[in-house]
Amino acid sequence: MTQEIAMQTSVSPAAAPQRKPRLALMGEFSAGKSTLTNLLVGRQPLPTRVTATRLPPVWISHGPEGASITGTDGSETPLPLEDLAKVPMDTTALIRLTLPAEALELCDLIDMPGISDPNMPSSVWQNLLPEVDGVIWCTHATQAWRQSEAAVWEEISERLEGPNTLLITHFDKLRSSRDQDRVARRVRKETGEAFGAIFPLSLSQALAAGEDMEVWKTSGADSFIEYLVDMLVTWAKPNRVAPAQSNPAASASNPQTVQPLRADVLDFGGKRDSGGQPQLQGNPACADTGDRVTPRRVTPAKRSKRPARTRPEIHPTGE
């Protein structure tokens, strides 16, 4: 079951950029990139099983549901969605995928192959880097920010204008708050100023949250999605500054130090009471309709200018 992230903005057509930002999802093999894609677009177009995730880059844009293969010879061939895991790797340069997801009204997503996949040459994803505006890097919490990741990032980061974001995925695999805090602090120390923000994130909890707002927040998805929307809606503004960050002293085990972004997180299926809090309706487990679930909406509020950051910040979860 997936969790649809539907995003609305107040950006007028005149203020819209000439083209939407292109965000690449990158990281080691099985770091959760395809699962993150499914979370963001609110459906499951991409296979996430270990045996089925060896795909070439998948470029996902807004539009009617459909897919095609771009061959290494430049040819374009229509592709049924159910056959995504069957594309011939030796003759496929890129999979083009269009979905009517509201998140894709703000950006294109490019799900890159794992950088450590021994069955796929790095040229498969490196050839697309000139098309990328920013990166969301996924690192697995149990072996976060491996030397191989740091080496690849050092090689490619100068070619990226950013802003770039780091997700410590599978954060729930770290069973104690002490381990979570230790990993989060180490990652921050080792990455330095390489990323604009660092978010611990449990993708499995986010996908299973349904309409349970506490689980959604605990997973880390709430803070990350708010940050992402804030970043995207201000992308094309002159003198753009980074979205607001939390207290530099914050740790992954102390959610009380987080300063939330100026955005409202709403649910489509519920109503808001006079106090502005979402009122959930029905059983979250019943929200599933095929491969989709009742979505949430992230609506950015009006923003004031914020000072630019000099260091990335780890955004705690409630775990």
C-alpha positions in Angstrom: 0.0 0.0 0.0 1.4 3.4 -0.9 0.8 6.9 0.6 0.0 9.6 -2.0 1.7 12.9 -1.4 -0.5 15.4 -3.2 1.0 18.9 -3.3 -0.8 22.2 -4.1 0.9 25.5 -4.5 -0.1 29.1 -4.8 2.5 29.8 -7.5 0.9 31.7 -10.4 1.5 30.6 -14.0 3.4 33.8 -14.6 5.8 33.0 -11.8 6.3 29.4 -12.8 9.7 28.4 -14.1 10.3 27.7 -17.8 10.6 24.0 -16.8 10.1 22.2 -13.6 13.1 21.1 -11.5 14.4 17.7 -12.1 15.3 15.8 -8.9 17.3 12.6 -9.2 16.9 9.9 -6.5 20.3 8.3 -6.0 22.1 6.0 -3.6 23.3 2.5 -3.1 21.4 -0.5 -4.4 18.4 -1.3 -2.2 18.6 2.0 -0.3 14.9 2.7 -0.9 14.9 4.9 -4.0 12.1 3.2 -5.7 10.0 3.0 -2.5 10.5 6.7 -2.1 9.4 7.3 -5.6 6.2 5.2 -5.0 5.6 7.2 -1.8 5.9 10.6 -3.6 3.7 9.7 -6.5 1.1 7.8 -4.5 1.1 4.6 -6.5 3.3 1.6 -7.2 4.6 1.9 -10.8 8.1 0.8 -9.8 9.0 -2.7 -8.6 10.6 -2.6 -5.2 11.5 -6.2 -4.6 15.3 -6.8 -4.5 15.1 -9.2 -7.4 13.2 -6.7 -9.6 14.9 -3.4 -9.0 17.6 -3.6 -11.6 16.1 -0.9 -13.9 17.8 1.7 -16.0 17.0 5.3 -15.1 13.2 6.0 -14.8 12.3 9.6 -15.7 8.8 10.3 -14.2 6.8 13.4 -15.4 3.3 14.6 -15.0 0.7 13.4 -17.5 -1.7 10.6 -18.4 -0.5 7.2 -17.1 1.9 5.7 -19.7 5.4 4.5 -20.3 7.9 4.1 -23.1 11.5 2.9 -23.6 14.2 5.1 -24.9 16.6 2.8 -26.6 20.4 3.2 -26.8 19.9 4.0 -30.5 17.5 6.9 -29.6 14.3 5.0 -30.5 11.1 5.3 -28.5 8.9 2.3 -27.9 5.6 2.2 -25.9 5.8 0.0 -22.8 3.0 -1.4 -20.7 3.4 -0.5 -17.0 3.2 -4.1 -15.9 6.3 -4.8 -18.0 8.6 -2.3 -16.4 10.7 -5.0 -14.7 11.2 -6.8 -18.1 13.0 -4.1 -20.1 16.1 -5.3 -21.9 19.0 -3.7 -20.1 21.5 -4.0 -22.9 19.4 -1.9 -25.3 17.6 0.5 -23.0 19.0 3.9 -22.1 16.0 5.3 -20.2 12.4 4.5 -19.2 10.0 7.5 -19.6 7.0 7.3 -17.3 4.1 9.7 -17.0 1.6 9.7 -14.1 -1.2 12.1 -13.1 0.3 12.7 -9.6 0.1 16.2 -8.1 3.6 15.9 -6.8 4.8 15.8 -10.4 3.2 19.2 -11.1 6.1 20.6 -9.0 9.0 18.5 -10.4 10.2 15.6 -12.5 11.7 12.7 -10.6 14.5 10.5 -12.0 14.9 7.2 -10.2 18.5 6.3 -10.8 20.0 2.8 -10.6 22.0 1.9 -7.5 25.5 3.2 -7.7 26.9 -0.1 -6.4 25.0 -2.5 -8.7 27.6 -4.8 -10.1 25.4 -5.7 -13.0 25.0 -2.1 -14.3 27.8 0.2 -15.5 27.9 3.6 -13.9 27.7 5.2 -17.3 24.0 4.2 -17.4 23.2 6.9 -14.8 26.1 9.2 -15.3 24.9 10.1 -18.8 21.8 11.7 -17.3 23.6 13.9 -14.7 23.7 16.9 -17.1 19.8 16.9 -17.0 19.6 16.8 -13.2 19.0 20.0 -11.1 19.2 18.5 -7.6 19.6 15.2 -5.9 17.8 13.4 -3.1 20.4 10.8 -1.9 19.1 7.8 0.0 21.5 6.0 2.4 20.5 2.9 4.4 20.5 3.6 8.1 22.2 0.3 9.1 25.3 1.1 7.0 24.8 4.8 6.5 27.1 6.9 4.2 29.5 4.1 3.2 32.8 4.9 1.7 31.6 4.0 -1.7 28.8 6.6 -1.4 31.1 9.3 -0.2 33.5 8.6 -3.2 30.7 8.8 -5.8 29.3 12.0 -4.2 32.7 13.6 -4.2 33.0 12.7 -7.9 29.6 14.1 -9.0 28.7 16.8 -6.6 30.6 19.5 -8.4 28.4 18.9 -11.5 25.2 19.5 -9.5 23.9 22.9 -8.7 21.6 21.6 -6.0 20.0 22.1 -3.6 20.6 18.5 -2.5 19.0 16.5 0.3 20.2 13.4 2.2 17.7 10.8 3.5 18.8 8.2 6.1 16.3 5.6 5.0 15.1 2.5 7.0 15.7 4.5 10.1 13.3 2.2 12.0 15.9 -0.6 11.6 17.9 1.2 14.3 16.1 -0.2 17.4 17.3 2.3 20.0 17.3 6.0 20.2 20.9 5.8 21.2 21.8 4.1 17.9 19.6 6.5 15.9 21.3 9.5 17.5 24.8 8.0 17.0 24.2 7.3 13.3 22.5 10.7 12.6 25.4 12.6 14.3 28.0 10.5 12.4 26.4 11.1 9.1 26.1 14.8 9.7 29.8 15.0 10.7 31.0 12.9 7.7 28.9 14.8 5.1 29.8 18.2 6.4 28.1 20.8 4.1 27.5 18.5 1.2 23.7 18.5 1.7 21.3 21.3 2.4 19.3 19.1 4.9 19.4 15.6 6.3 16.2 13.6 7.2 16.0 10.3 9.1 13.1 8.5 7.4 11.3 5.2 7.8 9.7 4.5 4.4 7.9 1.4 5.6 6.2 3.3 8.4 5.3 6.2 6.0 3.7 3.8 3.6 1.7 2.0 6.3 0.6 5.3 8.0 -2.7 5.5 6.3 -4.6 8.4 8.0 -2.7 8.0 11.2 -1.0 11.4 11.5 1.2 10.4 14.5 2.7 7.4 12.6 3.1 9.7 9.6 5.1 12.2 11.7 7.0 9.5 13.5 8.2 8.1 10.2 9.9 11.3 9.4 7.9 11.8 6.2 6.0 14.8 7.5 9.1 16.9 8.0 10.7 15.8 4.8 7.6 16.4 2.6 7.1 19.9 4.0 10.7 20.7 3.4 10.5 19.3 -0.2 7.4 21.3 -1.0 8.9 24.5 0.4 12.0 24.0 -1.6 10.2 23.3 -4.9 7.7 26.2 -4.7 10.5 28.7 -4.2 12.8 27.1 -6.7 12.5 29.7 -9.5 12.2 32.8 -7.3 14.9 35.4 -7.6 17.4 35.4 -4.7 16.0 32.1 -3.5 17.1 31.0 -0.1 17.1 27.6 1.5 14.0 26.5 3.3 14.0 27.1 7.1 16.0 24.6 9.1 15.7 23.4 12.7 17.9 24.2 15.6 21.6 23.2 14.9 21.7 21.5 18.3 18.8 19.2 17.4 19.4 15.4 17.4 17.5 12.6 15.8 16.3 11.4 19.2 14.9 14.8 20.4 11.9 15.9 18.2 11.1 18.7 20.6 13.8 20.9 19.1 12.4 20.9 15.6 10.9 24.1 14.3 8.2 23.1 11.8 8.1 24.7 8.4 5.3 27.1 7.5 3.0 24.6 5.9 -0.3 22.8 6.7 -0.5 19.1 6.3 -4.1 18.2 5.4 -5.9 14.9 4.6 -8.2 14.7 1.6 -10.7 12.4 3.3 -11.1 14.3 6.5 -12.4 17.6 7.7 -10.8 20.3 9.8 -12.3 21.5 13.0 -12.4 25.0 14.2 -9.0 24.5 15.7 -7.5 23.6 12.4 -6.6 20.0 13.3 -7.4 17.2 10.8 -10.4 15.0 11.7 -9.8 11.5 10.5 -12.6 9.5 9.1 -12.9 5.7 8.9 -10.3 3.0 9.3 -7.0 3.8 7.7 -6.7 0.3 6.5 -9.8 0.8 4.4 -8.3 3.7 2.5 -6.7 1.5 0.0 -8.3 1.6 -3.4 -6.4 -0.8 -5.7 -2.8 0.5 -5.7 -3.7 3.9 -4.3 -4.6 5.3 -0.8 -6.5 8.3 0.5 -3.9 11.0 -0.1 -2.6 13.8 2.1 -2.2 17.3 0.8 0.7 19.6 1.7 -0.3 23.2 1.3 2.5 25.7 1.6 1.6 28.8 3.6 2.8 32.3 2.8 6.5 32.6 3.5 8.8 35.3 4.7 12.4 35.6 3.7 14.7 33.3 5.6 18.5 33.7 6.1 20.6 31.3 4.1 22.1 28.4 6.0 25.7 27.6 6.2 25.4 24.0 7.6 23.0 21.2 6.9 20.6 20.2 9.7 19.3 16.8 10.8 15.6 16.8 11.1 14.5 14.5 13.9 11.7 12.0 13.8 9.5 11.1 16.7 11.2 7.7 17.1 
